[in-house]
Amino acid sequence: MLLSQEEFVKQALKEDIGRGDLFVRVTKPKEVNGYILAKSDGIFAGQEYLLAMQNLFDVEFSFNVNDGESFKKGEKLVLLKGNSKSLLSLERTILNMTLHASSIATLTNQYVEKISKYGVKLLDTRKTRPLLREFEKYAVRCGGGINHRMGLDDCLMLKDTHLKTIDNLKEFMQEVRAKIPFTSKVEIECEDLEGVKSAMDAGADIVMCDNMKPEQIAEVVAFRDANYPHILLEASGNVTLETIEEIAKTGVDAISSGSTIHQSSWIDLSMKLEG
């Protein structure tokens, strides 16, 4: 089950604070001001989770940048105000959430900028860290990407492993349509044009061109346009910042990549308190 943002914040803090911040035991509270400082360029993400934190603790956040907006090194991204004990106990969780989300958003945005002029959508995947899917996919949206499946329950995707268990795809698809929700789509993964023809003939809503070369994908696009123009095409596999533009030029509707999440490198942010 997906966590609410407030519940996510609570669990993150439980992990860090444990039975209680030891510094809090030996200090008196005072009202302080501070800020999150950008020490590198990037795309901001994490605002929704910081607002959830604000609802739970005696702190206030004022945002100089909002989710999805760019920032430069040296900018004060978020102004902080509140009880010193609270802010100091929250510091690492504040930074971890904004660092993690902003790093994913920053890399996602680089991918999006490569393909936006071709009208192609960038999709994420289910290659997320366990229990962080909702958070990481939120960060992808902040970077301009679009979420693919949240889980196995919102779209039926038949991958190569699934297809190995199916004797007659056309008959199987008839059974699928009788049993899955009316609004659920079916996507079929294909490795070559013959597989694409079979999937489209069987009634797929979306066909994934998996690990195909750009010239192969272009053939699939031409076949789709001539015979099944209502079917969406997704390309996946070996997608990098260096290859994604060539894939976009083929005319597919979307390109999916897990690398926007699992290959993102943390940008540099820090929290400062003013004396």
PEHU-V334052 format. One record per run of one state. SS is the DSSP state (@ for helix, = for strand, . for the rest). FROM is the first residue (numbers start at 1). LEN is the number of residues. If there is no record, write none. Layout:
BEGIN
SS_FROM_LEN / SS_FROM_LEN
END
This chain:
BEGIN
._1_4 / @_5_13 / ._18_4 / @_22_4 / ._26_5 / =_31_8 / ._39_3 / =_42_2 / ._44_3 / @_47_8 / ._55_4 / =_59_5 / ._64_6 / =_70_2 / ._72_4 / =_76_8 / @_84_35 / ._119_2 / =_121_3 / ._124_9 / @_133_10 / ._143_3 / =_146_1 / ._147_9 / =_156_3 / ._159_1 / @_160_4 / ._164_5 / @_169_11 / ._180_6 / =_186_5 / ._191_2 / @_193_10 / ._203_3 / =_206_5 / ._211_3 / @_214_14 / ._228_4 / =_232_5 / ._237_7 / @_244_5 / ._249_5 / =_254_3 / ._257_2 / @_259_4 / ._263_6 / =_269_6 / ._275_1
END
